[in-house]
Amino acid sequence: MSTVPQSPNKKTKSSIFASPNRSQRSTYTPSRPAKLFNTMYFLLTGFNDSIDIRHEVQDSIESHGGKVIEKMPSAV
């Protein structure tokens, strides 16, 4: 059940690696697999690596303008 984001250009600087502050924590509840994946990824790569990867992904998305996601076949 993977869904393709319809508006890739609206992606903000804050990504899955950024932990929500206390006011957002009540509404920000990712699914259990996502939480587990993020925790494992964080432990495996370390804090600095995750920050670097975050910026690399953001730069690639901005440079391509979301065209890579648009070229993918939409999930029906």
mmCIF file of the N, C-alpha and C atoms, coordinates in Angstrom:
data_MODEL
# 
_entry.id   MODEL 
# 
loop_
_atom_site.group_PDB 
_atom_site.id 
_atom_site.type_symbol 
_atom_site.label_atom_id 
_atom_site.label_alt_id 
_atom_site.label_comp_id 
_atom_site.label_asym_id 
_atom_site.label_entity_id 
_atom_site.label_seq_id 
_atom_site.pdbx_PDB_ins_code 
_atom_site.Cartn_x 
_atom_site.Cartn_y 
_atom_site.Cartn_z 
_atom_site.occupancy 
_atom_site.B_iso_or_equiv 
_atom_site.pdbx_formal_charge 
_atom_site.auth_seq_id 
_atom_site.auth_comp_id 
_atom_site.auth_asym_id 
_atom_site.auth_atom_id 
_atom_site.pdbx_PDB_model_num 
ATOM 1   N N  . MET A 1 1  ? 0.843  -1.203 0.000   1.00 0.00 ? 1  MET A N  1 
ATOM 2   C CA . MET A 1 1  ? 0.000  0.000  0.000   1.00 0.00 ? 1  MET A CA 1 
ATOM 3   C C  . MET A 1 1  ? 0.877  1.251  0.000   1.00 0.00 ? 1  MET A C  1 
ATOM 4   N N  . SER A 1 2  ? 1.758  1.356  -0.979  1.00 0.00 ? 2  SER A N  1 
ATOM 5   C CA . SER A 1 2  ? 2.612  2.534  -1.070  1.00 0.00 ? 2  SER A CA 1 
ATOM 6   C C  . SER A 1 2  ? 1.909  3.594  -1.895  1.00 0.00 ? 2  SER A C  1 
ATOM 7   N N  . THR A 1 3  ? 1.934  4.830  -1.408  1.00 0.00 ? 3  THR A N  1 
ATOM 8   C CA . THR A 1 3  ? 1.272  5.907  -2.122  1.00 0.00 ? 3  THR A CA 1 
ATOM 9   C C  . THR A 1 3  ? 2.314  6.885  -2.631  1.00 0.00 ? 3  THR A C  1 
ATOM 10  N N  . VAL A 1 4  ? 2.109  7.376  -3.836  1.00 0.00 ? 4  VAL A N  1 
ATOM 11  C CA . VAL A 1 4  ? 3.035  8.346  -4.417  1.00 0.00 ? 4  VAL A CA 1 
ATOM 12  C C  . VAL A 1 4  ? 2.575  9.746  -4.036  1.00 0.00 ? 4  VAL A C  1 
ATOM 13  N N  . PRO A 1 5  ? 3.450  10.579 -3.485  1.00 0.00 ? 5  PRO A N  1 
ATOM 14  C CA . PRO A 1 5  ? 3.062  11.957 -3.120  1.00 0.00 ? 5  PRO A CA 1 
ATOM 15  C C  . PRO A 1 5  ? 2.650  12.743 -4.356  1.00 0.00 ? 5  PRO A C  1 
ATOM 16  N N  . GLN A 1 6  ? 1.504  13.371 -4.298  1.00 0.00 ? 6  GLN A N  1 
ATOM 17  C CA . GLN A 1 6  ? 0.983  14.080 -5.463  1.00 0.00 ? 6  GLN A CA 1 
ATOM 18  C C  . GLN A 1 6  ? 1.632  15.453 -5.630  1.00 0.00 ? 6  GLN A C  1 
ATOM 19  N N  . SER A 1 7  ? 2.118  16.059 -4.553  1.00 0.00 ? 7  SER A N  1 
ATOM 20  C CA . SER A 1 7  ? 2.734  17.381 -4.648  1.00 0.00 ? 7  SER A CA 1 
ATOM 21  C C  . SER A 1 7  ? 4.140  17.339 -4.050  1.00 0.00 ? 7  SER A C  1 
ATOM 22  N N  . PRO A 1 8  ? 5.112  16.855 -4.837  1.00 0.00 ? 8  PRO A N  1 
ATOM 23  C CA . PRO A 1 8  ? 6.482  16.728 -4.320  1.00 0.00 ? 8  PRO A CA 1 
ATOM 24  C C  . PRO A 1 8  ? 7.144  18.080 -4.083  1.00 0.00 ? 8  PRO A C  1 
ATOM 25  N N  . ASN A 1 9  ? 6.702  19.119 -4.803  1.00 0.00 ? 9  ASN A N  1 
ATOM 26  C CA . ASN A 1 9  ? 7.335  20.423 -4.681  1.00 0.00 ? 9  ASN A CA 1 
ATOM 27  C C  . ASN A 1 9  ? 6.984  21.110 -3.367  1.00 0.00 ? 9  ASN A C  1 
ATOM 28  N N  . LYS A 1 10 ? 5.959  20.627 -2.680  1.00 0.00 ? 10 LYS A N  1 
ATOM 29  C CA . LYS A 1 10 ? 5.543  21.256 -1.436  1.00 0.00 ? 10 LYS A CA 1 
ATOM 30  C C  . LYS A 1 10 ? 6.269  20.664 -0.232  1.00 0.00 ? 10 LYS A C  1 
ATOM 31  N N  . LYS A 1 11 ? 7.278  19.836 -0.496  1.00 0.00 ? 11 LYS A N  1 
ATOM 32  C CA . LYS A 1 11 ? 8.027  19.211 0.595   1.00 0.00 ? 11 LYS A CA 1 
ATOM 33  C C  . LYS A 1 11 ? 8.819  20.286 1.339   1.00 0.00 ? 11 LYS A C  1 
ATOM 34  N N  . THR A 1 12 ? 8.685  20.319 2.647   1.00 0.00 ? 12 THR A N  1 
ATOM 35  C CA . THR A 1 12 ? 9.361  21.340 3.428   1.00 0.00 ? 12 THR A CA 1 
ATOM 36  C C  . THR A 1 12 ? 10.741 20.863 3.851   1.00 0.00 ? 12 THR A C  1 
ATOM 37  N N  . LYS A 1 13 ? 11.494 21.770 4.494   1.00 0.00 ? 13 LYS A N  1 
ATOM 38  C CA . LYS A 1 13 ? 12.843 21.429 4.929   1.00 0.00 ? 13 LYS A CA 1 
ATOM 39  C C  . LYS A 1 13 ? 12.823 20.380 6.034   1.00 0.00 ? 13 LYS A C  1 
ATOM 40  N N  . SER A 1 14 ? 11.789 20.386 6.851   1.00 0.00 ? 14 SER A N  1 
ATOM 41  C CA . SER A 1 14 ? 11.720 19.394 7.917   1.00 0.00 ? 14 SER A CA 1 
ATOM 42  C C  . SER A 1 14 ? 11.328 18.048 7.335   1.00 0.00 ? 14 SER A C  1 
ATOM 43  N N  . SER A 1 15 ? 12.108 17.027 7.625   1.00 0.00 ? 15 SER A N  1 
ATOM 44  C CA . SER A 1 15 ? 11.857 15.708 7.050   1.00 0.00 ? 15 SER A CA 1 
ATOM 45  C C  . SER A 1 15 ? 11.577 14.718 8.170   1.00 0.00 ? 15 SER A C  1 
ATOM 46  N N  . ILE A 1 16 ? 11.578 13.424 7.829   1.00 0.00 ? 16 ILE A N  1 
ATOM 47  C CA . ILE A 1 16 ? 11.257 12.403 8.814   1.00 0.00 ? 16 ILE A CA 1 
ATOM 48  C C  . ILE A 1 16 ? 12.310 12.328 9.912   1.00 0.00 ? 16 ILE A C  1 
ATOM 49  N N  . PHE A 1 17 ? 13.508 12.877 9.632   1.00 0.00 ? 17 PHE A N  1 
ATOM 50  C CA . PHE A 1 17 ? 14.569 12.794 10.626  1.00 0.00 ? 17 PHE A CA 1 
ATOM 51  C C  . PHE A 1 17 ? 14.402 13.857 11.716  1.00 0.00 ? 17 PHE A C  1 
ATOM 52  N N  . ALA A 1 18 ? 13.674 14.930 11.409  1.00 0.00 ? 18 ALA A N  1 
ATOM 53  C CA . ALA A 1 18 ? 13.493 15.987 12.394  1.00 0.00 ? 18 ALA A CA 1 
ATOM 54  C C  . ALA A 1 18 ? 12.452 15.559 13.419  1.00 0.00 ? 18 ALA A C  1 
ATOM 55  N N  . SER A 1 19 ? 12.831 15.573 14.673  1.00 0.00 ? 19 SER A N  1 
ATOM 56  C CA . SER A 1 19 ? 11.887 15.187 15.713  1.00 0.00 ? 19 SER A CA 1 
ATOM 57  C C  . SER A 1 19 ? 10.958 16.363 16.009  1.00 0.00 ? 19 SER A C  1 
ATOM 58  N N  . PRO A 1 20 ? 9.675  16.117 16.160  1.00 0.00 ? 20 PRO A N  1 
ATOM 59  C CA . PRO A 1 20 ? 8.729  17.195 16.423  1.00 0.00 ? 20 PRO A CA 1 
ATOM 60  C C  . PRO A 1 20 ? 8.930  17.770 17.825  1.00 0.00 ? 20 PRO A C  1 
ATOM 61  N N  . ASN A 1 21 ? 8.649  19.057 17.961  1.00 0.00 ? 21 ASN A N  1 
ATOM 62  C CA . ASN A 1 21 ? 8.771  19.650 19.295  1.00 0.00 ? 21 ASN A CA 1 
ATOM 63  C C  . ASN A 1 21 ? 7.556  19.264 20.137  1.00 0.00 ? 21 ASN A C  1 
ATOM 64  N N  . ARG A 1 22 ? 7.518  19.704 21.372  1.00 0.00 ? 22 ARG A N  1 
ATOM 65  C CA . ARG A 1 22 ? 6.516  19.203 22.317  1.00 0.00 ? 22 ARG A CA 1 
ATOM 66  C C  . ARG A 1 22 ? 5.089  19.579 21.912  1.00 0.00 ? 22 ARG A C  1 
ATOM 67  N N  . SER A 1 23 ? 4.926  20.733 21.267  1.00 0.00 ? 23 SER A N  1 
ATOM 68  C CA . SER A 1 23 ? 3.568  21.147 20.902  1.00 0.00 ? 23 SER A CA 1 
ATOM 69  C C  . SER A 1 23 ? 3.025  20.309 19.757  1.00 0.00 ? 23 SER A C  1 
ATOM 70  N N  . GLN A 1 24 ? 3.911  19.790 18.880  1.00 0.00 ? 24 GLN A N  1 
ATOM 71  C CA . GLN A 1 24 ? 3.455  19.002 17.738  1.00 0.00 ? 24 GLN A CA 1 
ATOM 72  C C  . GLN A 1 24 ? 3.317  17.522 18.074  1.00 0.00 ? 24 GLN A C  1 
ATOM 73  N N  . ARG A 1 25 ? 3.878  17.100 19.197  1.00 0.00 ? 25 ARG A N  1 
ATOM 74  C CA . ARG A 1 25 ? 4.012  15.668 19.455  1.00 0.00 ? 25 ARG A CA 1 
ATOM 75  C C  . ARG A 1 25 ? 2.662  14.960 19.541  1.00 0.00 ? 25 ARG A C  1 
ATOM 76  N N  . SER A 1 26 ? 1.622  15.680 19.990  1.00 0.00 ? 26 SER A N  1 
ATOM 77  C CA . SER A 1 26 ? 0.326  15.026 20.140  1.00 0.00 ? 26 SER A CA 1 
ATOM 78  C C  . SER A 1 26 ? -0.279 14.695 18.781  1.00 0.00 ? 26 SER A C  1 
ATOM 79  N N  . THR A 1 27 ? -0.031 15.545 17.769  1.00 0.00 ? 27 THR A N  1 
ATOM 80  C CA . THR A 1 27 ? -0.615 15.308 16.453  1.00 0.00 ? 27 THR A CA 1 
ATOM 81  C C  . THR A 1 27 ? 0.332  14.519 15.560  1.00 0.00 ? 27 THR A C  1 
ATOM 82  N N  . TYR A 1 28 ? 1.623  14.635 15.799  1.00 0.00 ? 28 TYR A N  1 
ATOM 83  C CA . TYR A 1 28 ? 2.598  13.948 14.947  1.00 0.00 ? 28 TYR A CA 1 
ATOM 84  C C  . TYR A 1 28 ? 2.795  12.532 15.448  1.00 0.00 ? 28 TYR A C  1 
ATOM 85  N N  . THR A 1 29 ? 2.073  11.588 14.850  1.00 0.00 ? 29 THR A N  1 
ATOM 86  C CA . THR A 1 29 ? 2.209  10.188 15.256  1.00 0.00 ? 29 THR A CA 1 
ATOM 87  C C  . THR A 1 29 ? 2.407  9.328  14.015  1.00 0.00 ? 29 THR A C  1 
ATOM 88  N N  . PRO A 1 30 ? 3.653  9.115  13.596  1.00 0.00 ? 30 PRO A N  1 
ATOM 89  C CA . PRO A 1 30 ? 3.909  8.265  12.432  1.00 0.00 ? 30 PRO A CA 1 
ATOM 90  C C  . PRO A 1 30 ? 3.540  6.819  12.727  1.00 0.00 ? 30 PRO A C  1 
ATOM 91  N N  . SER A 1 31 ? 3.340  6.046  11.673  1.00 0.00 ? 31 SER A N  1 
ATOM 92  C CA . SER A 1 31 ? 2.980  4.646  11.858  1.00 0.00 ? 31 SER A CA 1 
ATOM 93  C C  . SER A 1 31 ? 4.111  3.900  12.540  1.00 0.00 ? 31 SER A C  1 
ATOM 94  N N  . ARG A 1 32 ? 3.783  2.762  13.115  1.00 0.00 ? 32 ARG A N  1 
ATOM 95  C CA . ARG A 1 32 ? 4.779  2.013  13.869  1.00 0.00 ? 32 ARG A CA 1 
ATOM 96  C C  . ARG A 1 32 ? 5.964  1.564  13.008  1.00 0.00 ? 32 ARG A C  1 
ATOM 97  N N  . PRO A 1 33 ? 5.757  1.044  11.780  1.00 0.00 ? 33 PRO A N  1 
ATOM 98  C CA . PRO A 1 33 ? 6.912  0.683  10.940  1.00 0.00 ? 33 PRO A CA 1 
ATOM 99  C C  . PRO A 1 33 ? 7.789  1.882  10.614  1.00 0.00 ? 33 PRO A C  1 
ATOM 100 N N  . ALA A 1 34 ? 7.169  3.033  10.372  1.00 0.00 ? 34 ALA A N  1 
ATOM 101 C CA . ALA A 1 34 ? 7.942  4.233  10.056  1.00 0.00 ? 34 ALA A CA 1 
ATOM 102 C C  . ALA A 1 34 ? 8.801  4.631  11.243  1.00 0.00 ? 34 ALA A C  1 
ATOM 103 N N  . LYS A 1 35 ? 8.219  4.569  12.444  1.00 0.00 ? 35 LYS A N  1 
ATOM 104 C CA . LYS A 1 35 ? 8.976  4.898  13.653  1.00 0.00 ? 35 LYS A CA 1 
ATOM 105 C C  . LYS A 1 35 ? 10.150 3.946  13.817  1.00 0.00 ? 35 LYS A C  1 
ATOM 106 N N  . LEU A 1 36 ? 9.884  2.669  13.612  1.00 0.00 ? 36 LEU A N  1 
ATOM 107 C CA . LEU A 1 36 ? 10.929 1.667  13.775  1.00 0.00 ? 36 LEU A CA 1 
ATOM 108 C C  . LEU A 1 36 ? 12.036 1.877  12.753  1.00 0.00 ? 36 LEU A C  1 
ATOM 109 N N  . PHE A 1 37 ? 11.642 2.144  11.512  1.00 0.00 ? 37 PHE A N  1 
ATOM 110 C CA . PHE A 1 37 ? 12.627 2.363  10.461  1.00 0.00 ? 37 PHE A CA 1 
ATOM 111 C C  . PHE A 1 37 ? 13.483 3.592  10.760  1.00 0.00 ? 37 PHE A C  1 
ATOM 112 N N  . ASN A 1 38 ? 12.831 4.682  11.174  1.00 0.00 ? 38 ASN A N  1 
ATOM 113 C CA . ASN A 1 38 ? 13.576 5.904  11.466  1.00 0.00 ? 38 ASN A CA 1 
ATOM 114 C C  . ASN A 1 38 ? 14.551 5.688  12.611  1.00 0.00 ? 38 ASN A C  1 
ATOM 115 N N  . THR A 1 39 ? 14.112 4.962  13.641  1.00 0.00 ? 39 THR A N  1 
ATOM 116 C CA . THR A 1 39 ? 14.987 4.705  14.781  1.00 0.00 ? 39 THR A CA 1 
ATOM 117 C C  . THR A 1 39 ? 16.176 3.852  14.372  1.00 0.00 ? 39 THR A C  1 
ATOM 118 N N  . MET A 1 40 ? 15.925 2.795  13.621  1.00 0.00 ? 40 MET A N  1 
ATOM 119 C CA . MET A 1 40 ? 17.014 1.932  13.167  1.00 0.00 ? 40 MET A CA 1 
ATOM 120 C C  . MET A 1 40 ? 17.976 2.700  12.270  1.00 0.00 ? 40 MET A C  1 
ATOM 121 N N  . TYR A 1 41 ? 17.409 3.489  11.354  1.00 0.00 ? 41 TYR A N  1 
ATOM 122 C CA . TYR A 1 41 ? 18.238 4.255  10.426  1.00 0.00 ? 41 TYR A CA 1 
ATOM 123 C C  . TYR A 1 41 ? 19.106 5.250  11.179  1.00 0.00 ? 41 TYR A C  1 
ATOM 124 N N  . PHE A 1 42 ? 18.503 5.885  12.190  1.00 0.00 ? 42 PHE A N  1 
ATOM 125 C CA . PHE A 1 42 ? 19.227 6.867  12.992  1.00 0.00 ? 42 PHE A CA 1 
ATOM 126 C C  . PHE A 1 42 ? 20.379 6.204  13.738  1.00 0.00 ? 42 PHE A C  1 
ATOM 127 N N  . LEU A 1 43 ? 20.111 5.023  14.303  1.00 0.00 ? 43 LEU A N  1 
ATOM 128 C CA . LEU A 1 43 ? 21.156 4.333  15.054  1.00 0.00 ? 43 LEU A CA 1 
ATOM 129 C C  . LEU A 1 43 ? 22.262 3.821  14.132  1.00 0.00 ? 43 LEU A C  1 
ATOM 130 N N  . LEU A 1 44 ? 21.889 3.405  12.930  1.00 0.00 ? 44 LEU A N  1 
ATOM 131 C CA . LEU A 1 44 ? 22.884 2.849  12.013  1.00 0.00 ? 44 LEU A CA 1 
ATOM 132 C C  . LEU A 1 44 ? 23.775 3.933  11.413  1.00 0.00 ? 44 LEU A C  1 
ATOM 133 N N  . THR A 1 45 ? 23.191 5.049  11.047  1.00 0.00 ? 45 THR A N  1 
ATOM 134 C CA . THR A 1 45 ? 23.954 6.064  10.324  1.00 0.00 ? 45 THR A CA 1 
ATOM 135 C C  . THR A 1 45 ? 24.577 7.087  11.265  1.00 0.00 ? 45 THR A C  1 
ATOM 136 N N  . GLY A 1 46 ? 23.933 7.342  12.394  1.00 0.00 ? 46 GLY A N  1 
ATOM 137 C CA . GLY A 1 46 ? 24.440 8.380  13.275  1.00 0.00 ? 46 GLY A CA 1 
ATOM 138 C C  . GLY A 1 46 ? 23.789 9.710  12.961  1.00 0.00 ? 46 GLY A C  1 
ATOM 139 N N  . PHE A 1 47 ? 23.932 10.652 13.869  1.00 0.00 ? 47 PHE A N  1 
ATOM 140 C CA . PHE A 1 47 ? 23.218 11.923 13.734  1.00 0.00 ? 47 PHE A CA 1 
ATOM 141 C C  . PHE A 1 47 ? 23.734 12.738 12.548  1.00 0.00 ? 47 PHE A C  1 
ATOM 142 N N  . ASN A 1 48 ? 25.046 12.886 12.435  1.00 0.00 ? 48 ASN A N  1 
ATOM 143 C CA . ASN A 1 48 ? 25.616 13.725 11.380  1.00 0.00 ? 48 ASN A CA 1 
ATOM 144 C C  . ASN A 1 48 ? 25.309 13.171 9.999   1.00 0.00 ? 48 ASN A C  1 
ATOM 145 N N  . ASP A 1 49 ? 25.377 11.843 9.862   1.00 0.00 ? 49 ASP A N  1 
ATOM 146 C CA . ASP A 1 49 ? 25.107 11.237 8.566   1.00 0.00 ? 49 ASP A CA 1 
ATOM 147 C C  . ASP A 1 49 ? 23.655 11.465 8.150   1.00 0.00 ? 49 ASP A C  1 
ATOM 148 N N  . SER A 1 50 ? 22.737 11.352 9.104   1.00 0.00 ? 50 SER A N  1 
ATOM 149 C CA . SER A 1 50 ? 21.333 11.527 8.762   1.00 0.00 ? 50 SER A CA 1 
ATOM 150 C C  . SER A 1 50 ? 21.063 12.966 8.334   1.00 0.00 ? 50 SER A C  1 
ATOM 151 N N  . ILE A 1 51 ? 21.740 13.925 8.969   1.00 0.00 ? 51 ILE A N  1 
ATOM 152 C CA . ILE A 1 51 ? 21.582 15.324 8.575   1.00 0.00 ? 51 ILE A CA 1 
ATOM 153 C C  . ILE A 1 51 ? 22.098 15.528 7.154   1.00 0.00 ? 51 ILE A C  1 
ATOM 154 N N  . ASP A 1 52 ? 23.260 14.942 6.845   1.00 0.00 ? 52 ASP A N  1 
ATOM 155 C CA . ASP A 1 52 ? 23.825 15.084 5.501   1.00 0.00 ? 52 ASP A CA 1 
ATOM 156 C C  . ASP A 1 52 ? 22.900 14.469 4.462   1.00 0.00 ? 52 ASP A C  1 
ATOM 157 N N  . ILE A 1 53 ? 22.395 13.278 4.742   1.00 0.00 ? 53 ILE A N  1 
ATOM 158 C CA . ILE A 1 53 ? 21.504 12.603 3.800   1.00 0.00 ? 53 ILE A CA 1 
ATOM 159 C C  . ILE A 1 53 ? 20.231 13.418 3.607   1.00 0.00 ? 53 ILE A C  1 
ATOM 160 N N  . ARG A 1 54 ? 19.754 14.026 4.671   1.00 0.00 ? 54 ARG A N  1 
ATOM 161 C CA . ARG A 1 54 ? 18.547 14.827 4.586   1.00 0.00 ? 54 ARG A CA 1 
ATOM 162 C C  . ARG A 1 54 ? 18.728 15.975 3.592   1.00 0.00 ? 54 ARG A C  1 
ATOM 163 N N  . HIS A 1 55 ? 19.880 16.658 3.701   1.00 0.00 ? 55 HIS A N  1 
ATOM 164 C CA . HIS A 1 55 ? 20.125 17.780 2.803   1.00 0.00 ? 55 HIS A CA 1 
ATOM 165 C C  . HIS A 1 55 ? 20.355 17.301 1.371   1.00 0.00 ? 55 HIS A C  1 
ATOM 166 N N  . GLU A 1 56 ? 21.016 16.166 1.213   1.00 0.00 ? 56 GLU A N  1 
ATOM 167 C CA . GLU A 1 56 ? 21.249 15.641 -0.136  1.00 0.00 ? 56 GLU A CA 1 
ATOM 168 C C  . GLU A 1 56 ? 19.927 15.311 -0.813  1.00 0.00 ? 56 GLU A C  1 
ATOM 169 N N  . VAL A 1 57 ? 19.038 14.653 -0.078  1.00 0.00 ? 57 VAL A N  1 
ATOM 170 C CA . VAL A 1 57 ? 17.738 14.304 -0.651  1.00 0.00 ? 57 VAL A CA 1 
ATOM 171 C C  . VAL A 1 57 ? 16.957 15.562 -0.994  1.00 0.00 ? 57 VAL A C  1 
ATOM 172 N N  . GLN A 1 58 ? 16.984 16.551 -0.088  1.00 0.00 ? 58 GLN A N  1 
ATOM 173 C CA . GLN A 1 58 ? 16.251 17.788 -0.335  1.00 0.00 ? 58 GLN A CA 1 
ATOM 174 C C  . GLN A 1 58 ? 16.806 18.509 -1.559  1.00 0.00 ? 58 GLN A C  1 
ATOM 175 N N  . ASP A 1 59 ? 18.142 18.557 -1.690  1.00 0.00 ? 59 ASP A N  1 
ATOM 176 C CA . ASP A 1 59 ? 18.740 19.232 -2.842  1.00 0.00 ? 59 ASP A CA 1 
ATOM 177 C C  . ASP A 1 59 ? 18.356 18.532 -4.136  1.00 0.00 ? 59 ASP A C  1 
ATOM 178 N N  . SER A 1 60 ? 18.385 17.200 -4.130  1.00 0.00 ? 60 SER A N  1 
ATOM 179 C CA . SER A 1 60 ? 18.054 16.460 -5.353  1.00 0.00 ? 60 SER A CA 1 
ATOM 180 C C  . SER A 1 60 ? 16.595 16.687 -5.731  1.00 0.00 ? 60 SER A C  1 
ATOM 181 N N  . ILE A 1 61 ? 15.711 16.756 -4.735  1.00 0.00 ? 61 ILE A N  1 
ATOM 182 C CA . ILE A 1 61 ? 14.292 16.984 -5.023  1.00 0.00 ? 61 ILE A CA 1 
ATOM 183 C C  . ILE A 1 61 ? 14.097 18.384 -5.603  1.00 0.00 ? 61 ILE A C  1 
ATOM 184 N N  . GLU A 1 62 ? 14.783 19.385 -5.021  1.00 0.00 ? 62 GLU A N  1 
ATOM 185 C CA . GLU A 1 62 ? 14.621 20.752 -5.500  1.00 0.00 ? 62 GLU A CA 1 
ATOM 186 C C  . GLU A 1 62 ? 15.216 20.924 -6.893  1.00 0.00 ? 62 GLU A C  1 
ATOM 187 N N  . SER A 1 63 ? 16.364 20.276 -7.152  1.00 0.00 ? 63 SER A N  1 
ATOM 188 C CA . SER A 1 63 ? 17.019 20.450 -8.448  1.00 0.00 ? 63 SER A CA 1 
ATOM 189 C C  . SER A 1 63 ? 16.197 19.822 -9.567  1.00 0.00 ? 63 SER A C  1 
ATOM 190 N N  . HIS A 1 64 ? 15.542 18.693 -9.275  1.00 0.00 ? 64 HIS A N  1 
ATOM 191 C CA . HIS A 1 64 ? 14.756 18.023 -10.298 1.00 0.00 ? 64 HIS A CA 1 
ATOM 192 C C  . HIS A 1 64 ? 13.335 18.583 -10.378 1.00 0.00 ? 64 HIS A C  1 
ATOM 193 N N  . GLY A 1 65 ? 12.945 19.343 -9.398  1.00 0.00 ? 65 GLY A N  1 
ATOM 194 C CA . GLY A 1 65 ? 11.611 19.927 -9.426  1.00 0.00 ? 65 GLY A CA 1 
ATOM 195 C C  . GLY A 1 65 ? 10.510 18.892 -9.312  1.00 0.00 ? 65 GLY A C  1 
ATOM 196 N N  . GLY A 1 66 ? 10.817 17.737 -8.723  1.00 0.00 ? 66 GLY A N  1 
ATOM 197 C CA . GLY A 1 66 ? 9.805  16.706 -8.544  1.00 0.00 ? 66 GLY A CA 1 
ATOM 198 C C  . GLY A 1 66 ? 9.482  15.934 -9.807  1.00 0.00 ? 66 GLY A C  1 
ATOM 199 N N  . LYS A 1 67 ? 10.273 16.147 -10.876 1.00 0.00 ? 67 LYS A N  1 
ATOM 200 C CA . LYS A 1 67 ? 9.982  15.475 -12.152 1.00 0.00 ? 67 LYS A CA 1 
ATOM 201 C C  . LYS A 1 67 ? 10.228 13.974 -12.059 1.00 0.00 ? 67 LYS A C  1 
ATOM 202 N N  . VAL A 1 68 ? 11.155 13.570 -11.204 1.00 0.00 ? 68 VAL A N  1 
ATOM 203 C CA . VAL A 1 68 ? 11.449 12.140 -11.069 1.00 0.00 ? 68 VAL A CA 1 
ATOM 204 C C  . VAL A 1 68 ? 10.225 11.411 -10.525 1.00 0.00 ? 68 VAL A C  1 
ATOM 205 N N  . ILE A 1 69 ? 9.555  12.026 -9.560  1.00 0.00 ? 69 ILE A N  1 
ATOM 206 C CA . ILE A 1 69 ? 8.375  11.398 -8.972  1.00 0.00 ? 69 ILE A CA 1 
ATOM 207 C C  . ILE A 1 69 ? 7.225  11.398 -9.979  1.00 0.00 ? 69 ILE A C  1 
ATOM 208 N N  . GLU A 1 70 ? 7.134  12.466 -10.787 1.00 0.00 ? 70 GLU A N  1 
ATOM 209 C CA . GLU A 1 70 ? 6.041  12.558 -11.746 1.00 0.00 ? 70 GLU A CA 1 
ATOM 210 C C  . GLU A 1 70 ? 6.181  11.512 -12.846 1.00 0.00 ? 70 GLU A C  1 
ATOM 211 N N  . LYS A 1 71 ? 7.410  11.138 -13.182 1.00 0.00 ? 71 LYS A N  1 
ATOM 212 C CA . LYS A 1 71 ? 7.622  10.167 -14.255 1.00 0.00 ? 71 LYS A CA 1 
ATOM 213 C C  . LYS A 1 71 ? 7.247  8.753  -13.811 1.00 0.00 ? 71 LYS A C  1 
ATOM 214 N N  . MET A 1 72 ? 7.234  8.518  -12.510 1.00 0.00 ? 72 MET A N  1 
ATOM 215 C CA . MET A 1 72 ? 6.886  7.184  -12.021 1.00 0.00 ? 72 MET A CA 1 
ATOM 216 C C  . MET A 1 72 ? 5.411  6.893  -12.296 1.00 0.00 ? 72 MET A C  1 
ATOM 217 N N  . PRO A 1 73 ? 5.063  5.648  -12.600 1.00 0.00 ? 73 PRO A N  1 
ATOM 218 C CA . PRO A 1 73 ? 3.654  5.300  -12.811 1.00 0.00 ? 73 PRO A CA 1 
ATOM 219 C C  . PRO A 1 73 ? 2.863  5.453  -11.517 1.00 0.00 ? 73 PRO A C  1 
ATOM 220 N N  . SER A 1 74 ? 1.736  6.129  -11.606 1.00 0.00 ? 74 SER A N  1 
ATOM 221 C CA . SER A 1 74 ? 0.949  6.381  -10.399 1.00 0.00 ? 74 SER A CA 1 
ATOM 222 C C  . SER A 1 74 ? 0.293  5.100  -9.921  1.00 0.00 ? 74 SER A C  1 
ATOM 223 N N  . ALA A 1 75 ? 0.329  4.889  -8.615  1.00 0.00 ? 75 ALA A N  1 
ATOM 224 C CA . ALA A 1 75 ? -0.266 3.679  -8.046  1.00 0.00 ? 75 ALA A CA 1 
ATOM 225 C C  . ALA A 1 75 ? -1.782 3.774  -8.118  1.00 0.00 ? 75 ALA A C  1 
ATOM 226 N N  . VAL A 1 76 ? -2.409 2.718  -8.602  1.00 0.00 ? 76 VAL A N  1 
ATOM 227 C CA . VAL A 1 76 ? -3.876 2.728  -8.740  1.00 0.00 ? 76 VAL A CA 1 
ATOM 228 C C  . VAL A 1 76 ? -4.477 1.887  -7.623  1.00 0.00 ? 76 VAL A C  1 
# 
